[in-house]
Amino acid sequence: MRKKQENVSKSAEASSAVDKLKELVDMKSAGILTEEEFETMKKKIIQG
């Protein structure tokens, strides 16, 4: 049971990270973020 809870938690974290990355892409496309800001924030999200 413990293993299943860990998998659900990891899945939720991954989903959350993907959502954040999509938001970053949208913000970059809209001109809100520079390429440098985008890359910095993307690294932070990916590294957790």
N, C-alpha and C positions, 0 to 999 in steps of 0.2 A: 504494500500500500504506500509506503514511504517513497518508493521509486516512482510511482505514478504521480504523486504530488509534485515531485521534483521535475518531472517531464512537463507537467501542466504549467508550472512556474516558469520553466525555461521557454516554453512555447509562448507564454504571455509576454515575456521579456522580448523575445524575438519579434513578436507582432508589434509591440510598442516601438521597438527600434525601427522597424520598417515604416511605421506610420510617421515617426519623426523624420526619417530620411525623405519620405514623400513630401512632407511639409517643407523641408529645406529646399528640395528641388523646385517646388512651387514658388517659394520666396526668391530663389535665385532667378527663375524665369521671369518673375514680375519685376526684377531689378531692385529688390529690397536688400539682397545680399550680394556682396562682391564675390568673385571667384575665391579669393583668399579667405573670406569669412565662411563661405560654404565649405571649403576644404577643412578648415579648422574645426567647425562644428560637426562635420561628418566624422572626422577622426574621433572626436569625443564620444559620439553616439556609438560608433562601432566598437570602441575600446571598453565601453560600458561605464 
